[in-house]
Amino acid sequence: MAAVSIQLGAQDLAHYKKIVKELSSAKYQGRGYAEDGANKAGKWIAKEFEKVGADEVVCQPFKLDINTFPGKMEFSVDGKKQVPGVDFTLREFNPSCKGEYKLYYIDTLNYNSEKIFADLASEEYKGAYVVCDFMYSFKHRADFRKLQSKEGCSNSGLIYTWESPLKFYKAYGEVVREKPIIWVTPDFPMDAKTIKVDMENEFLKDYECFNVIAKVEGKRHDSCYVFTAHYDHLGKLGKKTYYPGAHDNASGTAAIITLASYYAKNQPEYDMYFIAFSGEDANLRGSEWYAEHPVAPLNQIKYLINLDMIADNNPVQYCEVSNEGMDGFAVFEKINAEKGYFKELHRGELAGNSDHYPFAQRNVPCIFLMNEDGDAFKFYHTIHDTWKNSIFTNYEPIFNIITDFIEIISD
Ligand SMILES: [Zn+2]
């Protein structure tokens, strides 16, 4: 039977946008672990799944160790105050730091390893912060590894220049390293003398967060479809600055809620699970936990669809597919060729970059859909990933290609 394309009503798009706006609002403080941002968002999502008519909604708790930065975040250069998220960010593993320090600039034109360590041992530069272009530091990784440890050198920390807008990551957020690393923009002065820092890290041990799992009953229960999207994000950088994470990934979360809404009204052939994961931006922690503790056996999954960052306007849709998912991918390609939802489905190498990965590793047929390199991509992991900067033109094609796909493979 040929797939019948679903006409999306204006209402669905309005509902979708409303969810993205809600989840990226100040209420959830960047959906991180400071101020329970992610957990507050998770509770809202659970309620929304109930509202749209899911038959069952459960929260699946798991624990993680995580650095948070909810307190002081002060940084000035020669007395000039720097703005968190704009003029500087941190490495996610930074310890708290406080004090006034001299700056030592790495001479990249005449790089001399011995001289650098001799200078940093001298009275003049003892305990200084070392400033260097990050890409350059890569060339001398062994030296920079030393500069990052207490044993390797007596410098107090490092400052790396990196492109603007500055990005923040949390992949190594579960450890606290010895020395702080501060990222600054190329506008950082190359002749400043001193910096003042007062930055507070609060390390949360065994912090409890949760995945939200909604079920819509199908006509049959021997297999299921799974739709996933992570709802956590990067949280806060100091008291006032937070990362809204509208594109990453309020956009995917909103899509699985509207898909649940659709299937709650149009009973599917097989059971469906809609899973909003936490802990993704802290290294796929929620999806790893779920893959080890699934509510329905993984070998009953007919297909898993993971949505991460879909609020962009690239007409080429990026995907990753597990080996077992390749037959399904051929169906996606066929639908796209017929309907022209996207200019192309561009399949990249499978990588550990989002929540489909733990399932792909466990031989689950799955696809990952992410819209990258459009006009919203430059805001990825920056404080500018806001509702206003999100682009909603690809929501409808995503929704349609998914519902067409489910209809075809359920036959
Ligand atoms: Zn992310």
Residues whose N, C-alpha, C, O or C-beta is under 5 A from the ligand:
A	BS01	ZN	D248 D281
